[in-house]
Every structure is written in C-alpha cells, then in structure tokens.
Amino acid sequence: MTKDLFTKAIEALRNQCDMDNKRASELSAIYGADIDPNNNYYLMNAIFGFLHERFPPKNDVCEIQIFCFDQDFGRAVNRTIDGLWYELLLQERIMNMDVKGYQIISGTE
C-alpha cells in the first residue's frame, strides 16, 4: 500500500464521518431530538480491513482506529495522517528488528 492510498482512505473515512455527524446535528436541530449519524459499520470495517492488511493491530490495539475515533482523525491531539503513516512504518520496522533479533539470539534464523 502506498502512502498516497493510505492517506486517501483515511481522508475518505474522515470526510464521511464529518458529513454524517453534520447531517445528524442538523436533523437533531430540526426534530428537537438526538439523531444518530448514519451507520456505516460495514463500509468502515471493510476499509479498516484493507488498512490492516498493511498495518495490522498489535495486541488488539489498532493505532489507525485510535487516530480516527479516539483522536478525531488526529484533530484532538494535533496529529496528521502523514505523521500516523510514519509512526506505523517505524513501529513496523521496530517489530521486524525484534523478530530478527530474537531469531539470531535463539538460533532460529
């Protein structure tokens, strides 16, 4: 997966979430009751599955989903998609070094 494709996927998720939340807010104002955003569960899971092919969650923790949902696509913590890409690459390289180091030490190379 290229950085450009990764960026486009995250931007599409962000734009969809922003549009859904805006729509829900406007409908809530019209009807005077809380309206939930559209449920894009299946589409989002498919996109995350695609992203996980390149950057799988580690120990049941998905940095991409944390970035998207817990950190509001990085906006809550001044984090960028570019920064996320490079952080994930660094984590991947560190994991690969750990595996290779273990193989060398254990003699399973």
C-alpha positions, 0 to 999 in steps of 0.5 A: 500500500502506498502512502498516497492510498493510505492517506486517501482512505483515511481522508475518505473515512474522515470526510464521511464521518464529518458529513454524517455527524453534520447531517445528524446535528442538523436533523437533531436541530430540526426534530428537537431530538438526538439523531444518530449519524448514519451507520456505516459499520460495514463500509468502515470495517471493510476499509479498516480491513484493507488498512490492516492488511498493511498495518495490522493491530498489535495486541488488539490495539489498532493505532489507525482506529485510535487516530480516527475515533479516539483522536478525531482523525488526529484533530484532538491531539494535533496529529496528521495522517502523514505523521500516523503513516510514519509512526506505523512504518517505524513501529513496523520496522521496530517489530521486524528488528525484534523478530530478527533479533530474537531469531539470531539470539535463539538460533532460529534464523 
